[in-house]
Amino acid sequence: MAESEMGKRLWHAGEGLIFGIIFAGIYWLLGLIIKAITGKEIRTGTGYTVAVVLGFISRRVLITTLSN
């Protein structure tokens, strides 16, 4: 039983990581577009951190929202 619980936790962490990578990619793409249009760089390490954290949070929000 403990192994299946650990497997579930790893699976959910992997899903959160995938969402985080998607959000970081969107952040990078938007930063590229903004730099091309305005010449201002908005992509920073802090921004990527926020994007990954939002990826983990959005996974949970989507599950809660769609299950109701």
Backbone bond lengths (Angstrom), bond angles and torsions (degrees), N, CA, C in turn:
res aa  C-N    CA-C-N  psi(-1)  N-CA   C-N-CA  omega(-1)  CA-C   N-CA-C  phi
1 M - - - 1.446 - - 1.532 111.38 -
2 A 1.316 117.41 -37.30 1.459 120.25 -179.58 1.527 110.86 -67.26
3 E 1.332 116.84 -35.57 1.460 119.84 179.64 1.517 111.29 -67.02
4 S 1.328 117.66 -38.66 1.453 119.67 179.86 1.533 110.42 -68.60
5 E 1.319 117.09 -35.62 1.469 120.81 177.08 1.530 110.11 -65.61
6 M 1.323 116.37 -41.82 1.458 120.26 178.09 1.522 110.16 -65.64
7 G 1.311 116.83 -38.82 1.455 120.76 177.49 1.517 112.31 -62.72
8 K 1.335 116.29 -40.45 1.467 120.71 177.70 1.525 110.49 -63.87
9 R 1.323 115.88 -43.14 1.469 119.60 -179.42 1.525 111.17 -64.21
10 L 1.322 116.86 -41.39 1.462 119.89 178.01 1.528 111.01 -66.01
11 W 1.335 116.71 -39.57 1.460 120.88 178.37 1.537 110.22 -61.42
12 H 1.335 117.12 -46.36 1.459 121.31 179.85 1.531 111.26 -65.49
13 A 1.322 117.05 -37.39 1.468 120.18 177.08 1.534 109.89 -65.04
14 G 1.322 116.52 -39.08 1.463 120.08 176.89 1.512 112.10 -64.05
15 E 1.329 116.81 -40.93 1.462 120.17 177.05 1.527 110.75 -63.39
16 G 1.326 116.83 -43.04 1.462 120.53 177.71 1.516 111.50 -62.04
17 L 1.330 116.78 -37.81 1.455 120.96 178.79 1.531 110.81 -65.95
18 I 1.317 116.55 -39.38 1.468 120.10 177.71 1.527 110.11 -63.09
19 F 1.330 117.49 -45.15 1.457 120.58 176.76 1.532 110.14 -60.96
20 G 1.325 117.18 -41.01 1.463 120.84 178.73 1.517 112.26 -62.59
21 I 1.320 117.18 -40.55 1.461 120.93 178.16 1.525 110.42 -66.10
22 I 1.330 116.66 -38.91 1.466 120.22 177.48 1.526 110.14 -62.67
23 F 1.334 117.19 -45.80 1.468 120.65 179.35 1.525 110.83 -64.16
24 A 1.328 118.03 -39.25 1.466 120.43 178.08 1.531 110.35 -65.01
25 G 1.319 117.47 -37.25 1.460 120.85 176.37 1.515 112.29 -65.01
26 I 1.318 116.44 -41.26 1.469 120.58 177.14 1.530 109.65 -64.14
27 Y 1.330 117.11 -41.55 1.464 121.75 178.16 1.526 110.39 -61.45
28 W 1.337 116.70 -43.46 1.458 120.84 179.36 1.530 110.63 -63.25
29 L 1.337 116.80 -44.41 1.460 121.15 -179.41 1.530 111.62 -63.86
30 L 1.329 116.91 -44.97 1.462 119.90 176.99 1.533 111.02 -62.67
31 G 1.322 116.76 -39.68 1.460 120.23 177.03 1.517 112.13 -62.95
32 L 1.319 117.04 -38.30 1.457 121.42 177.94 1.530 110.89 -65.32
33 I 1.329 116.45 -43.37 1.466 120.52 179.11 1.528 110.85 -64.58
34 I 1.340 116.50 -44.85 1.467 120.30 -179.93 1.526 110.56 -63.78
35 K 1.341 117.53 -39.32 1.466 119.85 178.68 1.519 111.01 -66.06
36 A 1.337 117.13 -38.01 1.462 119.98 179.58 1.529 111.62 -67.65
37 I 1.318 116.79 -35.85 1.468 120.49 -177.50 1.527 111.72 -81.25
38 T 1.330 116.80 -47.86 1.465 119.80 -172.60 1.524 113.99 -105.25
39 G 1.329 117.15 -18.41 1.459 120.10 -176.28 1.511 113.68 81.94
40 K 1.338 117.58 4.20 1.462 121.70 -179.02 1.531 109.76 -100.80
41 E 1.319 115.71 132.12 1.463 121.48 179.92 1.524 109.71 -89.34
42 I 1.334 117.48 123.22 1.465 120.94 179.14 1.521 112.06 -110.95
43 R 1.325 117.45 -10.59 1.460 120.74 -176.08 1.523 110.30 -78.72
44 T 1.338 115.57 116.66 1.465 121.66 178.72 1.525 108.54 -132.00
45 G 1.308 115.96 169.81 1.460 120.99 176.90 1.517 112.39 -62.69
46 T 1.317 116.14 -37.46 1.464 120.37 178.18 1.518 110.50 -64.31
47 G 1.318 117.06 -40.02 1.459 121.06 178.86 1.510 112.18 -62.68
48 Y 1.330 116.52 -40.95 1.462 119.76 177.85 1.528 110.79 -66.16
49 T 1.321 117.29 -38.48 1.465 120.73 177.57 1.520 110.70 -61.80
50 V 1.322 116.37 -45.36 1.462 120.79 178.42 1.527 110.29 -62.28
51 A 1.325 117.51 -40.34 1.460 121.07 -179.81 1.529 111.06 -62.67
52 V 1.317 117.88 -42.90 1.465 120.86 179.80 1.524 110.97 -67.44
53 V 1.325 117.16 -42.92 1.467 120.38 178.33 1.526 110.27 -62.21
54 L 1.327 117.14 -43.00 1.460 120.22 176.54 1.520 111.78 -61.94
55 G 1.328 116.91 -32.71 1.460 120.27 175.61 1.521 111.74 -61.85
56 F 1.330 117.12 -44.13 1.462 120.70 177.67 1.528 111.35 -65.63
57 I 1.330 116.52 -41.54 1.459 120.36 -178.66 1.528 110.98 -69.81
58 S 1.324 117.06 -41.16 1.463 119.89 -176.75 1.523 111.77 -64.41
59 R 1.321 117.72 -32.42 1.460 120.61 176.66 1.521 110.16 -59.07
60 R 1.307 116.27 -46.35 1.463 121.08 -179.86 1.533 111.91 -67.75
61 V 1.324 116.06 -40.15 1.471 120.47 179.10 1.525 110.22 -64.17
62 L 1.322 117.51 -42.07 1.464 120.71 178.74 1.527 111.59 -63.01
63 I 1.314 117.17 -41.82 1.464 120.77 179.20 1.533 110.13 -63.09
64 T 1.326 116.91 -46.02 1.458 121.36 -179.63 1.522 111.14 -64.27
65 T 1.319 116.77 -44.11 1.465 121.04 -177.46 1.530 111.57 -66.96
66 L 1.312 116.51 -45.21 1.461 120.07 -174.76 1.533 113.16 -78.59
67 S 1.330 117.97 -18.30 1.461 119.83 179.87 1.531 112.72 -82.68
68 N 1.321 118.26 -14.98 1.464 121.78 179.80 1.506 111.89 -87.15
